[in-house]
Amino acid sequence: MLTELRKQLPAEAVVTDSDVVEGYRRDSADLVAAGTPLALLRPSNTTEVQTIMAWASATGTIVVPRGAGTGLSGGATAIDGCVIVSMERMTIIRNFDPTNGTVTVEAGVINADVGRAVADRGLFYPPDPGSFEVSTIGGNLATNAGGMRCVKYGVTRNSVLGLEVVLADGRLLRTGGKTIKNVAGLDLTQLFVGSEGVLGIITAATLRLRPTPVATATFVASFADLEAGGEALNAIFASGATPSMLEIMDNATINAVENHQRMDLDRNAALLILGQTDGSDAERQADEIVDVCEKHGAELAMATSDPQEGEMLMRPRRLAGWATMEQSPTVIEDVGVPRTRLPELLGKIAKISADTGLSIATVGHAGDGNVHPMLQLPDLSDASRARAMEAADQICAAALELDGTITGEHGIGELKRHWLPNQLDEVSLDVQASVKRSLDPSGILNPGRGF
Ligand SMILES: Cc1cc2nc3c(=O)[nH]c(=O)nc-3n(C[C@H](O)[C@H](O)[C@H](O)COP(=O)(O)OP(=O)(O)OC[C@H]3O[C@@H](n4cnc5c(N)ncnc54)[C@H](O)[C@@H]3O)c2cc1C
């Protein structure tokens, strides 16, 4: 089958060297088993992606789209006999329009590179997943990635105006455009955001930029007990403050970061609340949040308007995922609840950790009610994996009991598929299946993933 494809693509776009392919078989979801792909395909432009999809459609070959492989739900993990279509060579910034605040980039552009490309013109691209230095815009769009700034600026879907997508049969679909308002036809842009590679391959996107805030302030508060920290969070929500980041780290996360790099964090603190405010009244807002934390029992609380000091204070949070993953095999869970119910969720997670005997380090985007309980496995044996699955199941159940969601930003992928019917009803699943069938009738795009 590959012989025909090789005739249509440059030699470097079709890789079958098993040593190279091995590096692309998995994403960052340790619990998902990887299959053996037929080949790794590395297109360098949209036409090559169209050639690949037309060939895959004609031959019935399964296609797994891939960005940087930082996904945490197994959506980019290889399936037996598939081709992995890596977007890593599509890294052109096609158009930057600072006056209209838009940038059009290819899907393989790294998130942080968008920020670097537009910073000189006083603009920034808000979505900032913890993986922003390595993950791709295509992967961010396909998972509707979140991040720390979402509490004020929204998730990836709030920063995309238009897409270029190659459909299952190789046709090219263009959606949206450069305008902020656009209601011509159904909103196909948003249909593809969060579609986890099952509806088409995103090859380029027009993104919406925002003006860099005139000032930023950073706050941090530590609490000796979880309950007081939870009450402080609810008091912050109730105060009407509009932080641009509002994050939490629990004791296990604090210790993982401190083990990774000494930062003089209080290893005994039960909860750290940290975040930023931005805009002309950033300093005043950060001071108000510190006041609220002090009134609710913070052992230590402070704010700074110095950008460098602020970055230093936020650094533990940025390192949390990587530091925990360095300690032991880690399953990074992802659930969301209405944010006022976060303290209840934290209590339930602590109980699940005690019941299963699994160390769980919880970090999260408190402002969105979205947390990542990080399950720390002693090893990757079948018994440890089973224990992790059990804890993950209990965490999803806890989130649903609190009117929440089984995934806030990492997606369903393969890992959470068995949980989806517990959250979505039959009609919803049926409508989603109809959309899939109409765009990918042979089911070649990332089957068994997402909805
Ligand atoms: C340490 C760490 C921290 C993280 N922090 C966050 C966080 O704060 N917020 C958050 O939301 N996520 C976070 N993630 C998860 C992950 O980084 C995001 O899901 C990210 O958007 C995945 O991008 P990627 O380029 O690595 O995509 P991949 O992992 O390669 O793919 C993810 C999914 O998108 C599909 N896909 C990829 N590219 C395309 C394309 N061009 N067209 C169609 N489908 C495509 C794949 O098939 C797969 O289903 C974190 C991960 C790690 C390891």
The ligand as an SDF file (V2000), in Angstrom:
LIG
                    3D

 53 58  0  0  0  0  0  0  0  0999 V2000
    3.4260   18.5130   31.5100 C   0  0  0  0  0  0  0  0  0  0  0  0
    2.1560   18.6850   30.7480 C   0  0  0  0  0  0  0  0  0  0  0  0
    1.3360   19.7480   31.0490 C   0  0  0  0  0  0  0  0  0  0  0  0
    0.1350   19.9220   30.3700 C   0  0  0  0  0  0  0  0  0  0  0  0
   -0.6630   20.9840   30.6860 N   0  0  0  0  0  0  0  0  0  0  0  0
   -1.8330   21.1690   30.0290 C   0  0  0  0  0  0  0  0  0  0  0  0
   -2.6820   22.2690   30.3520 C   0  0  0  0  0  0  0  0  0  0  0  0
   -2.3760   23.0970   31.2260 O   0  0  0  0  0  0  0  0  0  0  0  0
   -3.8350   22.4000   29.6530 N   0  0  0  0  0  0  0  0  0  0  0  0
   -4.2050   21.5060   28.6720 C   0  0  0  0  0  0  0  0  0  0  0  0
   -5.2600   21.6740   28.0610 O   0  0  0  0  0  0  0  0  0  0  0  0
   -3.4170   20.4670   28.3480 N   0  0  0  0  0  0  0  0  0  0  0  0
   -2.2470   20.2610   29.0020 C   0  0  0  0  0  0  0  0  0  0  0  0
   -1.4570   19.1920   28.6790 N   0  0  0  0  0  0  0  0  0  0  0  0
   -1.9300   18.2090   27.6770 C   0  0  0  0  0  0  0  0  0  0  0  0
   -1.4360   18.4620   26.2340 C   0  0  0  0  0  0  0  0  0  0  0  0
   -0.2320   19.2020   26.2270 O   0  0  0  0  0  0  0  0  0  0  0  0
   -2.5060   19.1610   25.4050 C   0  0  0  0  0  0  0  0  0  0  0  0
   -3.6050   18.2890   25.2280 O   0  0  0  0  0  0  0  0  0  0  0  0
   -2.0240   19.6410   24.0310 C   0  0  0  0  0  0  0  0  0  0  0  0
   -3.0400   20.4340   23.4440 O   0  0  0  0  0  0  0  0  0  0  0  0
   -1.6500   18.5070   23.0800 C   0  0  0  0  0  0  0  0  0  0  0  0
   -0.9450   19.0760   21.9870 O   0  0  0  0  0  0  0  0  0  0  0  0
    0.0450   18.1800   21.1070 P   0  0  0  0  0  0  0  0  0  0  0  0
    0.5710   19.0360   20.0090 O   0  0  0  0  0  0  0  0  0  0  0  0
    1.0610   17.5360   21.9620 O   0  0  0  0  0  0  0  0  0  0  0  0
   -0.9800   17.1220   20.5140 O   0  0  0  0  0  0  0  0  0  0  0  0
   -0.9250   15.5340   20.4960 P   0  0  0  0  0  0  0  0  0  0  0  0
   -0.7270   14.9920   21.8570 O   0  0  0  0  0  0  0  0  0  0  0  0
    0.0330   15.0900   19.4630 O   0  0  0  0  0  0  0  0  0  0  0  0
   -2.4000   15.2020   20.0030 O   0  0  0  0  0  0  0  0  0  0  0  0
   -3.5040   15.4360   20.8290 C   0  0  0  0  0  0  0  0  0  0  0  0
   -4.8000   15.0790   20.0830 C   0  0  0  0  0  0  0  0  0  0  0  0
   -4.9970   15.9780   19.0050 O   0  0  0  0  0  0  0  0  0  0  0  0
   -5.0110   15.3050   17.7560 C   0  0  0  0  0  0  0  0  0  0  0  0
   -4.2810   16.1660   16.8220 N   0  0  0  0  0  0  0  0  0  0  0  0
   -3.0350   16.6560   16.9610 C   0  0  0  0  0  0  0  0  0  0  0  0
   -2.7340   17.4780   15.9460 N   0  0  0  0  0  0  0  0  0  0  0  0
   -3.8320   17.5140   15.1460 C   0  0  0  0  0  0  0  0  0  0  0  0
   -4.1470   18.1960   13.9390 C   0  0  0  0  0  0  0  0  0  0  0  0
   -3.2900   19.0080   13.3480 N   0  0  0  0  0  0  0  0  0  0  0  0
   -5.3800   18.0020   13.3830 N   0  0  0  0  0  0  0  0  0  0  0  0
   -6.2800   17.1680   13.9790 C   0  0  0  0  0  0  0  0  0  0  0  0
   -6.0260   16.4980   15.1200 N   0  0  0  0  0  0  0  0  0  0  0  0
   -4.8220   16.6790   15.7000 C   0  0  0  0  0  0  0  0  0  0  0  0
   -4.3720   13.9540   18.0190 C   0  0  0  0  0  0  0  0  0  0  0  0
   -4.8640   12.9550   17.1400 O   0  0  0  0  0  0  0  0  0  0  0  0
   -4.7890   13.6960   19.4590 C   0  0  0  0  0  0  0  0  0  0  0  0
   -6.1100   13.1930   19.4740 O   0  0  0  0  0  0  0  0  0  0  0  0
   -0.2440   19.0030   29.3520 C   0  0  0  0  0  0  0  0  0  0  0  0
    0.6150   17.9370   29.0350 C   0  0  0  0  0  0  0  0  0  0  0  0
    1.7950   17.7730   29.7070 C   0  0  0  0  0  0  0  0  0  0  0  0
    2.6900   16.6340   29.3320 C   0  0  0  0  0  0  0  0  0  0  0  0
  1  2  1  0
  2  3  1  0
  2 52  2  0
  3  4  2  0
  4  5  1  0
  4 50  1  0
  5  6  2  0
  6  7  1  0
  6 13  1  0
  7  8  2  0
  7  9  1  0
  9 10  1  0
 10 11  2  0
 10 12  1  0
 12 13  2  0
 13 14  1  0
 14 15  1  0
 14 50  1  0
 15 16  1  0
 16 17  1  0
 16 18  1  0
 18 19  1  0
 18 20  1  0
 20 21  1  0
 20 22  1  0
 22 23  1  0
 23 24  1  0
 24 25  2  0
 24 26  1  0
 24 27  1  0
 27 28  1  0
 28 29  2  0
 28 30  1  0
 28 31  1  0
 31 32  1  0
 32 33  1  0
 33 34  1  0
 33 48  1  0
 34 35  1  0
 35 36  1  0
 35 46  1  0
 36 37  1  0
 36 45  1  0
 37 38  2  0
 38 39  1  0
 39 40  1  0
 39 45  2  0
 40 41  1  0
 40 42  2  0
 42 43  1  0
 43 44  2  0
 44 45  1  0
 46 47  1  0
 46 48  1  0
 48 49  1  0
 50 51  2  0
 51 52  1  0
 52 53  1  0
M  END
$$$$
